[in-house]
Amino acid sequence: MSKGHLSYSDRLAIENMLDEGHTIKEIGIDIKRDSSVIVREINKHNSLVFPGTYNKQHPCLKYHSCNVKDFNCFKTCKNAEFKPCPKLSV
């Protein structure tokens, strides 16, 4: 297994392989790193991206029963609930 920091190409490989549905173990074997390094990298750079609302249903599941109905309320509301991303439940 390789030591040191992950290179940019390693990070791109992790991202692409996750998008393709590969497991953490498969990614580790491919880039010759331990699976714990891959998991730490994913957790370190994990970010929440809010979905667009143009011509779509409001992303907050509580929108219709909520008293505050602002266009961007889901970005700041502490009670907002979102449909979980199916890619994260793998």
N, CA, C and O atoms as a GROMACS GRO file, in nm:
protein
  360
    1MET      N    1   0.083  -0.118   0.000
    1MET     CA    2   0.000   0.000   0.000
    1MET      C    3   0.088   0.125   0.000
    1MET      O    4   0.194   0.129   0.062
    2SER      N    5   0.042   0.225  -0.070
    2SER     CA    6   0.118   0.348  -0.083
    2SER      C    7   0.103   0.435   0.042
    2SER      O    8   0.000   0.431   0.109
    3LYS      N    9   0.205   0.512   0.071
    3LYS     CA   10   0.203   0.603   0.187
    3LYS      C   11   0.198   0.746   0.137
    3LYS      O   12   0.221   0.772   0.018
    4GLY      N   13   0.167   0.838   0.227
    4GLY     CA   14   0.166   0.980   0.192
    4GLY      C   15   0.027   1.028   0.155
    4GLY      O   16  -0.073   0.958   0.171
    5HIS      N   17   0.023   1.150   0.106
    5HIS     CA   18  -0.104   1.214   0.071
    5HIS      C   19  -0.163   1.155  -0.056
    5HIS      O   20  -0.092   1.102  -0.141
    6LEU      N   21  -0.294   1.166  -0.066
    6LEU     CA   22  -0.361   1.125  -0.189
    6LEU      C   23  -0.335   1.229  -0.296
    6LEU      O   24  -0.339   1.349  -0.268
    7SER      N   25  -0.310   1.185  -0.416
    7SER     CA   26  -0.290   1.278  -0.527
    7SER      C   27  -0.426   1.319  -0.584
    7SER      O   28  -0.529   1.261  -0.551
    8TYR      N   29  -0.422   1.420  -0.669
    8TYR     CA   30  -0.545   1.465  -0.734
    8TYR      C   31  -0.605   1.353  -0.818
    8TYR      O   32  -0.727   1.336  -0.822
    9SER      N   33  -0.522   1.278  -0.886
    9SER     CA   34  -0.572   1.168  -0.969
    9SER      C   35  -0.635   1.058  -0.881
    9SER      O   36  -0.732   0.995  -0.923
   10ASP      N   37  -0.580   1.036  -0.760
   10ASP     CA   38  -0.641   0.940  -0.666
   10ASP      C   39  -0.780   0.987  -0.626
   10ASP      O   40  -0.875   0.908  -0.620
   11ARG      N   41  -0.792   1.116  -0.598
   11ARG     CA   42  -0.922   1.171  -0.556
   11ARG      C   43  -1.024   1.162  -0.670
   11ARG      O   44  -1.141   1.132  -0.647
   12LEU      N   45  -0.980   1.189  -0.791
   12LEU     CA   46  -1.069   1.175  -0.906
   12LEU      C   47  -1.112   1.030  -0.926
   12LEU      O   48  -1.228   1.003  -0.958
   13ALA      N   49  -1.019   0.938  -0.907
   13ALA     CA   50  -1.050   0.796  -0.920
   13ALA      C   51  -1.154   0.754  -0.815
   13ALA      O   52  -1.246   0.679  -0.845
   14ILE      N   53  -1.137   0.804  -0.692
   14ILE     CA   54  -1.234   0.773  -0.586
   14ILE      C   55  -1.372   0.824  -0.624
   14ILE      O   56  -1.471   0.752  -0.613
   15GLU      N   57  -1.378   0.949  -0.669
   15GLU     CA   58  -1.506   1.007  -0.707
   15GLU      C   59  -1.571   0.931  -0.821
   15GLU      O   60  -1.690   0.899  -0.815
   16ASN      N   61  -1.494   0.903  -0.925
   16ASN     CA   62  -1.549   0.833  -1.042
   16ASN      C   63  -1.595   0.692  -1.008
   16ASN      O   64  -1.700   0.647  -1.054
   17MET      N   65  -1.516   0.623  -0.928
   17MET     CA   66  -1.553   0.486  -0.893
   17MET      C   67  -1.674   0.482  -0.801
   17MET      O   68  -1.756   0.390  -0.811
   18LEU      N   69  -1.688   0.582  -0.712
   18LEU     CA   70  -1.809   0.590  -0.630
   18LEU      C   71  -1.932   0.614  -0.717
   18LEU      O   72  -2.037   0.554  -0.695
   19ASP      N   73  -1.918   0.702  -0.817
   19ASP     CA   74  -2.029   0.729  -0.909
   19ASP      C   75  -2.068   0.604  -0.988
   19ASP      O   76  -2.184   0.586  -1.022
   20GLU      N   77  -1.970   0.520  -1.016
   20GLU     CA   78  -1.996   0.396  -1.091
   20GLU      C   79  -2.049   0.284  -1.002
   20GLU      O   80  -2.088   0.178  -1.052
   21GLY      N   81  -2.050   0.305  -0.869
   21GLY     CA   82  -2.107   0.206  -0.779
   21GLY      C   83  -2.009   0.106  -0.723
   21GLY      O   84  -2.051   0.003  -0.670
   22HIS      N   85  -1.879   0.132  -0.734
   22HIS     CA   86  -1.778   0.041  -0.679
   22HIS      C   87  -1.776   0.049  -0.526
   22HIS      O   88  -1.814   0.151  -0.468
   23THR      N   89  -1.733  -0.058  -0.462
   23THR     CA   90  -1.722  -0.060  -0.317
   23THR      C   91  -1.593   0.007  -0.272
   23THR      O   92  -1.502   0.029  -0.352
   24ILE      N   93  -1.586   0.039  -0.143
   24ILE     CA   94  -1.467   0.101  -0.086
   24ILE      C   95  -1.347   0.008  -0.104
   24ILE      O   96  -1.237   0.054  -0.135
   25LYS      N   97  -1.368  -0.120  -0.084
   25LYS     CA   98  -1.259  -0.217  -0.097
   25LYS      C   99  -1.206  -0.221  -0.241
   25LYS      O  100  -1.085  -0.226  -0.262
   26GLU      N  101  -1.296  -0.219  -0.338
   26GLU     CA  102  -1.254  -0.219  -0.479
   26GLU      C  103  -1.175  -0.092  -0.513
   26GLU      O  104  -1.077  -0.098  -0.587
   27ILE      N  105  -1.219   0.020  -0.459
   27ILE     CA  106  -1.149   0.147  -0.484
   27ILE      C  107  -1.009   0.141  -0.423
   27ILE      O  108  -0.912   0.182  -0.487
   28GLY      N  109  -0.999   0.090  -0.300
   28GLY     CA  110  -0.870   0.078  -0.234
   28GLY      C  111  -0.773  -0.009  -0.311
   28GLY      O  112  -0.655   0.024  -0.322
   29ILE      N  113  -0.821  -0.119  -0.363
   29ILE     CA  114  -0.736  -0.208  -0.442
   29ILE      C  115  -0.691  -0.138  -0.570
   29ILE      O  116  -0.574  -0.149  -0.609
   30ASP      N  117  -0.781  -0.067  -0.634
   30ASP     CA  118  -0.750   0.001  -0.760
   30ASP      C  119  -0.645   0.110  -0.744
   30ASP      O  120  -0.555   0.122  -0.827
   31ILE      N  121  -0.655   0.190  -0.637
   31ILE     CA  122  -0.557   0.299  -0.621
   31ILE      C  123  -0.446   0.263  -0.524
   31ILE      O  124  -0.362   0.346  -0.488
   32LYS      N  125  -0.446   0.137  -0.481
   32LYS     CA  126  -0.340   0.084  -0.392
   32LYS      C  127  -0.330   0.160  -0.260
   32LYS      O  128  -0.222   0.202  -0.218
   33ARG      N  129  -0.446   0.178  -0.196
   33ARG     CA  130  -0.454   0.241  -0.065
   33ARG      C  131  -0.543   0.158   0.026
   33ARG      O  132  -0.627   0.081  -0.022
   34ASP      N  133  -0.525   0.172   0.156
   34ASP     CA  134  -0.607   0.102   0.252
   34ASP      C  135  -0.749   0.159   0.248
   34ASP      O  136  -0.768   0.277   0.221
   35SER      N  137  -0.847   0.074   0.275
   35SER     CA  138  -0.987   0.120   0.270
   35SER      C  139  -1.016   0.227   0.375
   35SER      O  140  -1.105   0.310   0.355
   36SER      N  141  -0.942   0.226   0.487
   36SER     CA  142  -0.966   0.330   0.589
   36SER      C  143  -0.927   0.468   0.536
   36SER      O  144  -0.989   0.568   0.574
   37VAL      N  145  -0.826   0.475   0.450
   37VAL     CA  146  -0.786   0.602   0.388
   37VAL      C  147  -0.897   0.653   0.297
   37VAL      O  148  -0.927   0.772   0.294
   38ILE      N  149  -0.958   0.562   0.223
   38ILE     CA  150  -1.068   0.598   0.132
   38ILE      C  151  -1.187   0.651   0.212
   38ILE      O  152  -1.245   0.753   0.177
   39VAL      N  153  -1.223   0.581   0.320
   39VAL     CA  154  -1.336   0.623   0.403
   39VAL      C  155  -1.310   0.760   0.464
   39VAL      O  156  -1.399   0.846   0.465
   40ARG      N  157  -1.189   0.782   0.515
   40ARG     CA  158  -1.155   0.914   0.573
   40ARG      C  159  -1.164   1.024   0.468
   40ARG      O  160  -1.211   1.134   0.496
   41GLU      N  161  -1.118   0.995   0.348
   41GLU     CA  162  -1.123   1.095   0.241
   41GLU      C  163  -1.266   1.128   0.203
   41GLU      O  164  -1.299   1.245   0.181
   42ILE      N  165  -1.351   1.028   0.196
   42ILE     CA  166  -1.492   1.050   0.163
   42ILE      C  167  -1.558   1.133   0.273
   42ILE      O  168  -1.629   1.230   0.243
   43ASN      N  169  -1.537   1.097   0.399
   43ASN     CA  170  -1.598   1.171   0.509
   43ASN      C  171  -1.545   1.314   0.520
   43ASN      O  172  -1.619   1.405   0.555
   44LYS      N  173  -1.419   1.332   0.490
   44LYS     CA  174  -1.356   1.464   0.501
   44LYS      C  175  -1.411   1.561   0.396
   44LYS      O  176  -1.425   1.680   0.423
   45HIS      N  177  -1.442   1.510   0.278
   45HIS     CA  178  -1.484   1.597   0.168
   45HIS      C  179  -1.631   1.578   0.131
   45HIS      O  180  -1.673   1.617   0.022
   46ASN      N  181  -1.708   1.520   0.218
   46ASN     CA  182  -1.850   1.501   0.196
   46ASN      C  183  -1.919   1.636   0.214
   46ASN      O  184  -1.893   1.705   0.313
   47SER      N  185  -2.006   1.674   0.123
   47SER     CA  186  -2.077   1.800   0.136
   47SER      C  187  -2.222   1.783   0.096
   47SER      O  188  -2.258   1.694   0.019
   48LEU      N  189  -2.305   1.870   0.150
   48LEU     CA  190  -2.448   1.867   0.123
   48LEU      C  191  -2.477   1.962   0.008
   48LEU      O  192  -2.444   2.081   0.016
   49VAL      N  193  -2.538   1.913  -0.097
   49VAL     CA  194  -2.575   1.995  -0.212
   49VAL      C  195  -2.727   1.998  -0.217
   49VAL      O  196  -2.792   1.894  -0.227
   50PHE      N  197  -2.782   2.118  -0.209
   50PHE     CA  198  -2.927   2.132  -0.213
   50PHE      C  199  -2.975   2.116  -0.356
   50PHE      O  200  -2.915   2.170  -0.449
   51PRO      N  201  -3.084   2.043  -0.374
   51PRO     CA  202  -3.137   2.025  -0.509
   51PRO      C  203  -3.202   2.152  -0.561
   51PRO      O  204  -3.249   2.235  -0.483
   52GLY      N  205  -3.204   2.168  -0.690
   52GLY     CA  206  -3.272   2.282  -0.752
   52GLY      C  207  -3.423   2.265  -0.741
   52GLY      O  208  -3.472   2.152  -0.736
   53THR      N  209  -3.495   2.375  -0.738
   53THR     CA  210  -3.641   2.366  -0.725
   53THR      C  211  -3.713   2.415  -0.849
   53THR      O  212  -3.836   2.421  -0.850
   54TYR      N  213  -3.641   2.450  -0.954
   54TYR     CA  214  -3.706   2.499  -1.074
   54TYR      C  215  -3.790   2.389  -1.137
   54TYR      O  216  -3.740   2.282  -1.173
   55ASN      N  217  -3.918   2.416  -1.149
   55ASN     CA  218  -4.012   2.323  -1.213
   55ASN      C  219  -4.018   2.188  -1.144
   55ASN      O  220  -4.050   2.088  -1.209
   56LYS      N  221  -3.989   2.182  -1.017
   56LYS     CA  222  -3.989   2.057  -0.943
   56LYS      C  223  -4.064   2.074  -0.811
   56LYS      O  224  -4.099   2.186  -0.772
   57GLN      N  225  -4.087   1.965  -0.746
   57GLN     CA  226  -4.146   1.967  -0.614
   57GLN      C  227  -4.045   2.026  -0.515
   57GLN      O  228  -3.925   2.008  -0.531
   58HIS      N  229  -4.096   2.097  -0.414
   58HIS     CA  230  -4.008   2.156  -0.312
   58HIS      C  231  -3.930   2.044  -0.244
   58HIS      O  232  -3.988   1.940  -0.212
   59PRO      N  233  -3.798   2.062  -0.221
   59PRO     CA  234  -3.716   1.952  -0.167
   59PRO      C  235  -3.747   1.914  -0.023
   59PRO      O  236  -3.718   1.802   0.018
   60CYS      N  237  -3.806   2.005   0.056
   60CYS     CA  238  -3.837   1.974   0.196
   60CYS      C  239  -3.965   1.890   0.203
   60CYS      O  240  -4.067   1.927   0.145
   61LEU      N  241  -3.959   1.779   0.273
   61LEU     CA  242  -4.076   1.691   0.285
   61LEU      C  243  -4.185   1.752   0.373
   61LEU      O  244  -4.301   1.711   0.363
   62LYS      N  245  -4.149   1.848   0.458
   62LYS     CA  246  -4.246   1.911   0.548
   62LYS      C  247  -4.302   2.043   0.493
   62LYS      O  248  -4.372   2.113   0.566
   63TYR      N  249  -4.274   2.078   0.369
   63TYR     CA  250  -4.308   2.208   0.314
   63TYR      C  251  -4.458   2.237   0.322
   63TYR      O  252  -4.496   2.349   0.358
   64HIS      N  253  -4.542   2.141   0.291
   64HIS     CA  254  -4.687   2.166   0.287
   64HIS      C  255  -4.749   2.181   0.425
   64HIS      O  256  -4.855   2.243   0.438
   65SER      N  257  -4.687   2.126   0.528
   65SER     CA  258  -4.741   2.138   0.663
   65SER      C  259  -4.668   2.244   0.746
   65SER      O  260  -4.700   2.262   0.863
   66CYS      N  261  -4.571   2.312   0.686
   66CYS     CA  262  -4.489   2.410   0.759
   66CYS      C  263  -4.555   2.549   0.755
   66CYS      O  264  -4.624   2.584   0.660
   67ASN      N  265  -4.532   2.626   0.861
   67ASN     CA  266  -4.586   2.762   0.868
   67ASN      C  267  -4.500   2.860   0.788
   67ASN      O  268  -4.552   2.960   0.736
   68VAL      N  269  -4.372   2.834   0.778
   68VAL     CA  270  -4.281   2.921   0.704
   68VAL      C  271  -4.268   2.868   0.563
   68VAL      O  272  -4.210   2.762   0.541
   69LYS      N  273  -4.323   2.941   0.467
   69LYS     CA  274  -4.317   2.895   0.328
   69LYS      C  275  -4.244   2.999   0.245
   69LYS      O  276  -4.303   3.079   0.173
   70ASP      N  277  -4.114   2.994   0.257
   70ASP     CA  278  -4.027   3.081   0.179
   70ASP      C  279  -3.963   2.995   0.071
   70ASP      O  280  -3.947   2.874   0.089
   71PHE      N  281  -3.925   3.057  -0.041
   71PHE     CA  282  -3.869   2.981  -0.152
   71PHE      C  283  -3.742   2.905  -0.113
   71PHE      O  284  -3.724   2.790  -0.153
   72ASN      N  285  -3.656   2.968  -0.034
   72ASN     CA  286  -3.530   2.906   0.005
   72ASN      C  287  -3.528   2.864   0.152
   72ASN      O  288  -3.421   2.852   0.210
   73CYS      N  289  -3.643   2.843   0.212
   73CYS     CA  290  -3.650   2.810   0.354
   73CYS      C  291  -3.575   2.681   0.388
   73CYS      O  292  -3.523   2.667   0.499
   74PHE      N  293  -3.569   2.588   0.295
   74PHE     CA  294  -3.504   2.459   0.322
   74PHE      C  295  -3.354   2.472   0.345
   74PHE      O  296  -3.293   2.381   0.402
   75LYS      N  297  -3.293   2.583   0.304
   75LYS     CA  298  -3.150   2.602   0.321
   75LYS      C  299  -3.114   2.643   0.464
   75LYS      O  300  -3.002   2.618   0.509
   76THR      N  301  -3.208   2.705   0.536
   76THR     CA  302  -3.178   2.754   0.670
   76THR      C  303  -3.265   2.692   0.779
   76THR      O  304  -3.231   2.703   0.897
   77CYS      N  305  -3.372   2.628   0.743
   77CYS     CA  306  -3.466   2.574   0.843
   77CYS      C  307  -3.404   2.454   0.916
   77CYS      O  308  -3.350   2.363   0.854
   78LYS      N  309  -3.415   2.458   1.048
   78LYS     CA  310  -3.361   2.347   1.129
   78LYS      C  311  -3.453   2.226   1.129
   78LYS      O  312  -3.410   2.116   1.164
   79ASN      N  313  -3.578   2.244   1.089
   79ASN     CA  314  -3.675   2.134   1.090
   79ASN      C  315  -3.693   2.072   0.951
   79ASN      O  316  -3.777   1.984   0.935
   80ALA      N  317  -3.618   2.115   0.854
   80ALA     CA  318  -3.633   2.063   0.718
   80ALA      C  319  -3.594   1.915   0.712
   80ALA      O  320  -3.499   1.872   0.778
   81GLU      N  321  -3.667   1.840   0.635
   81GLU     CA  322  -3.640   1.698   0.614
   81GLU      C  323  -3.633   1.673   0.464
   81GLU      O  324  -3.716   1.723   0.388
   82PHE      N  325  -3.534   1.596   0.422
   82PHE     CA  326  -3.515   1.569   0.281
   82PHE      C  327  -3.524   1.420   0.255
   82PHE      O  328  -3.496   1.338   0.342
   83LYS      N  329  -3.564   1.387   0.134
   83LYS     CA  330  -3.564   1.249   0.090
   83LYS      C  331  -3.418   1.205   0.080
   83LYS      O  332  -3.340   1.271   0.013
   84PRO      N  333  -3.381   1.096   0.145
   84PRO     CA  334  -3.239   1.054   0.141
   84PRO      C  335  -3.197   1.014   0.001
   84PRO      O  336  -3.275   0.955  -0.075
   85CYS      N  337  -3.075   1.045  -0.032
   85CYS     CA  338  -3.018   1.010  -0.162
   85CYS      C  339  -2.995   0.858  -0.166
   85CYS      O  340  -2.930   0.804  -0.076
   86PRO      N  341  -3.045   0.790  -0.267
   86PRO     CA  342  -3.028   0.645  -0.275
   86PRO      C  343  -2.881   0.602  -0.290
   86PRO      O  344  -2.846   0.490  -0.256
   87LYS      N  345  -2.795   0.692  -0.342
   87LYS     CA  346  -2.654   0.658  -0.360
   87LYS      C  347  -2.581   0.649  -0.224
   87LYS      O  348  -2.481   0.578  -0.213
   88LEU      N  349  -2.632   0.721  -0.123
   88LEU     CA  350  -2.566   0.720   0.006
   88LEU      C  351  -2.606   0.602   0.093
   88LEU      O  352  -2.541   0.574   0.193
   89SER      N  353  -2.714   0.532   0.056
   89SER     CA  354  -2.760   0.421   0.137
   89SER      C  355  -2.700   0.287   0.093
   89SER      O  356  -2.739   0.182   0.143
   90VAL      N  357  -2.606   0.292   0.002
   90VAL     CA  358  -2.544   0.168  -0.050
   90VAL      C  359  -2.445   0.115   0.050
   90VAL      O  360  -2.382   0.012   0.025
   0.00000   0.00000   0.00000
